């Protein structure tokens, strides 16, 4: 059996094409997708409220296993050669993250699957007087959840 010899022509051209495709895909490598607070009370106050609530076992700001699996599938689009597909994948991922927070508030449960910690008797009485209800927790005025938005930060190297 005779060994076959393979010759490549224009290796530099092929290398440049591969480098260009890798560069196009990795151009968005420093993309950060975040859910940030807003609302009428402002970002700083609603962020503080969200952190305090998370600290007392009322944290809807997490991704469940199913939500992470869904995001992994969506984010595969970020490796597309097409810039529009990469942008669409990032935008869809942000929407999925925001939807997950809203689902957790509707379900009134933490990452562990346990219900949100009950309100203190004093705060429950205040909430009942002011709003006419005690639950659902984190939805008294709607400002915290209504002010959440997706922030996409695309940084170039």
N, C-alpha and C positions, 0 to 999 in steps of 0.2 A: 504494500500500500504506500502510495506516495503522499508525502505531506503536502497539504495545500498552503499556498502563500496568499495572504490577504493583504491588499494594499488599500490605504485610504488616501483619497485626494482631498485637498482643502481641509486638513485637520484643524487648522487655525479658525477657519470659518465655522466648522461644527462646534468647536470649543466656544467661540463667541456667541453662537446661537444658544447653547446650553447655559452659558453664563447669563445671557439676557433673560432667559426664562426663569432661572433661579432668582435673579434680581427682582423680576416682576412679582414673583410669588412672595418673596421675603420682604418686599417693600413695606408691607403692612405688618411686619413682625412685631412692631412696637405699638400695636393697637390695644388700648385699654377700654373695656366696656364697663360702665358703672351705673348704678342706680343712685341718683342723688335727690336730696330733698329740695323742695321749693315751697310753694304755697304762699298764702297771704301773710302768714306769720314770718315768712322768710326762711332761707336755707339754714342759717345758723341755729335758730330756735327749733325748727322741725328736726334737724339732725341731732340736736341735743335730746329732744323728746324720744326719738327713735333709739338712741344709745341707752338712755335711762330705761326704757321699756325692755330692751334686750337684756339689760343687766338684772332685771327682776323677772326673768323667765317669761317674757312676752316678745319673742323674736321671730317675725315673719321673714326676715332677710336672710334666707338660705335657699339652696337648691336641693331638692330631693334627688334620689338616685334616678328616677324616671326623667326628671327635668335635666339632670346632668347628661344622661344618655341622649336626650333630644338635642341638647346644645352641642354635644360632640358631633352628632350627625349634621347639624346646621353648619357648624364651623369647618367642616371638611370643605365647604365651599370657599373658605379662605385660601385654600391651596390652588384654586383655579387659576389658570393663566389669564382669564378674563377679569379685568379690573371691576367691571360692573357686577359680576358674580361675587367677587370678594366683598364689595361694598354691601350688596344685598344680604350676604351671609352675616356680616357684622350687624346690620340693622335688624335682621330677624332675630339674632341672638339677644340683642338688647330688649326687643319686645318680649321675647320668651322669659327673660329674667324678670322684667317688670310684671308680667302676668303671673309669674310664680309667687311674687310677694303678695299680690292681691288675692291669689288662691289661698295662701296660708292665713291671711287675715280672715277670709270668709270661713275657713275651716277652724279658725281660732286655735291653732296648734303650733308648737315649737318643732324644731328639727328632730327631737326625740320621738315625736308623734304624740306627746302628752299635751293636754289642753293648756292654754295660756294660764298662768297663775292668776287666781281670782284677785279682784281689786280689793284694796283695804276697805273695811266697813265705812270709814269716814269718806273716802273718795267715791265709793259706790253710792252713798247717800247724797253727796254733792252732785254726782252725775245724774241721779234720778231726779233731783230737784231741778237742775238746770236744763236737762235734755229730755226728761221723761222716761229714760231707760238706763240700764246699767250695761248691758251687752248689746252689740258686739264691742269687744275691747279694741281700741285703736281706731274707732270710727265715729267718735262723738261729733266732730264738726265736719269731718271729711277733708280737712285741710292737709293733714299729713299725707294721706294716700293720694288725694287729688293733686298734691304738689310734687309727687314723685315723677322723675323724668329720666330718660336714658341719656347718658353722656358718653359719647364716643370720642376718644382722644387718639388721633393717628399721628404719631411722632415719627418723623424720618430720622434716620441715623445721621 
